[in-house]
């Protein structure tokens, strides 16, 4: 009975975490998005993403988001030593463009023999998710992320205000801030302020 109560408490806590994430990032809950359970390269992960990745989920609407988040949060809790993080595409994916890319890759692979063809069809769902991630965001919905690795984001906010860069959202990260903006000319962004991530990932949990 104690074990059952412990498991029930774990599930309840995980669902509360998922609800909190959905509430915080509610404006990003719409459209087709990819969620990833991933280790960072700079914190001991492999230099190739597929080696650092534990799981990926695709969601199309808010009611699918909680189920996907609960699954990834539970997996994250099972491997605390791996320091996994949960990310989500900041920009909704363009299904039509992803479908075109996927079918082009499938057509090319159908004219091959051997390991490459077998691998493609053995990993059919993964190949589709990769096409979603590689395709361009939905038109007009692309978002950039300013990766601020210092506690004070004042200089970044001042630069955005002075240069007419529209801030959509900002949130704290482990070491600083992520400032989500609408697209702008990145050549005008001072390199000393840090990295601008185009078609970026949102950090939902760490």
N, C-alpha and C positions, 0 to 999 in steps of 0.2 A: 504493500500500500504506500509506503514511504517513497518507493521508487516511482510509483505512478504519480504521486503528488508532485514529486520533483520534476518529472517529465512534463506534467501539465503546466507547472509554473514556468518551465523553460519555454514551452510553446507560447504561453500567454505573454511572457516578456518579449519574445521575438516578434509577436504580432504587434505589440505596442511600439517596438522599435520601427517596424515597417510603417505603422500609422504615422509616427512622428516624421519619418523621412518624406512620406507622401504629403503631409501637411506643409513641411518646409519647402519642398520643391514642387508644389502643386501646379505651378504654371508650366512645368515641363512634363506633365503627365499625359499629354495629348500627342497623337501621331505615333508612327512606328518608330520605336527606339530599341536599342540594344543595350542590355545590362551585362556587365562583366565582373567576375570575381577574379582579381588579378593581384599579383605581387609586383612591386615596383622594382625596376632594374637597379636603381641606386641603393635599394635596401636589401640586396642579396638575391634578387631575382635573376633569371636567365636573360641574356641579351636579346633573345627572340621571344616575342610576345606569346606565341602558342605554348612555349615551355613554361611561362610564368602564369598562364591562365588555368584556373581550375574549372570554370563553368561560364557559359553564356546563355542568356535568355532573351527572347524577342517578345515585346509587348506592343499592342496596337491601341489600347484604350485603358483608362484608369482602373477599371475593375480587374484587369489582368496584372496590374502593377504589384498589388499587395501579395498575390500568390508567388510571383517571381521574386520579390524582395524577401519574403519569408524563407523561401528555399535557399537563396544565396546567404542570408544571415545565418541560417542554421549550418550551412557548409562552412562559413567563416568561423563560427564558434567551435566547430569540430577540429579545426586546425589552427589553434591560437599561436603556435610557434612559427607559423608561416607568414604572419603579418599580412594576410590578404586584405585587400580593399575592394569596395564595391563601387563601380563606376557606371555611368550611363551616358549615352550619346546626348550631347547638349542640343543638337539639331535633329529634328525628325527626319527620317530617311525617305527618299523618293522611291516608292515601290516600283514604279514603272522603269526608272533607270536601273535599279537593282536587278529587276527581272531581265532586262536587256543584257546586262553584264553577265549574269548567271547563265543565260541561254547561249551567249557567245562562247563562254568557257566550256559549257557542256558540248556544244557542237564541235569545238576544236578537239576535245578529249575523245570524242566518239570516233575520230579518225586515227587514234593511237591504239596501241596494244600494250599489254604488260602491266607493270606496277602502277604507272601513273593513272591509267584508266580505272584499274581496280580500286586504287586509293580514293579516287573521286567519288565513285558510287558507294564505297563503304563509309564515306564521310559526307554523304549527300546534304544533310542538314547543316553541318558545319560550313560546307562550301556556300550554301545559301546565305548564312549569316555573314560570312566573309564578304559576299557580294553586297549585302546591305551596308556593311561598314565602309566598303571601298567606294560605293556610289556617292554622288553628290547629295547634299541635304535637299530637302524640299525647297522649291523656289521661294525666296523671300523669308525663309525661316532659319537661315544659317546664323549661328552664334559663335563669337570668339570668346576666349577666356584669357584674361590677364592673370598670369601666375605670379602672385606676390609672396615672396618667401621671407618677408619681414613682418613683425607684428603691426606696424603702422602703415596703413594704406593711403595716407593723406596725399602724398606726392602723386600717386596714380589717379586718385579722384580729381585732384586739381588739374592734371594733364587732360583728363577726359572732358572736364568742364570747359577748359580753355580751347580745346580743339573740336568741340561739338560732337564728341563720341557719346552715343546714347548708352547709358548703363541700364541693363535689363534686370540684373539681380546680383547680389554679392553674398558670400557666406564665408565663414571661417574654415580653415583647413588645419592640419596638424601643426604647420609651421608659419602660417600667415593667413592669406586670403585668396579666394578666387573671385574675380570681378567679371561677370558675364556681360558682354556688350553686343550691340549690333555691329556688323562688319564695318571696317574703316581701312584707310590706307596705312598698312603696317609699316611702310617705309618712313613714315613720320614719327613713329613711336621710338622714344629714346632707348637705346639698348641697355643703358644702366638701370632702367626701371624693371628689367627682367624679360621674360618670355611671353610672347603672344601666341596662344594656341588656336589655330584655325580649325573649324569643324571639330571642336574639342570634346573632351569627356568631362562630365560633372563627377565630383567625388561625393558619393552619397554616404559612405560609412568607412571608417578606418579604425 
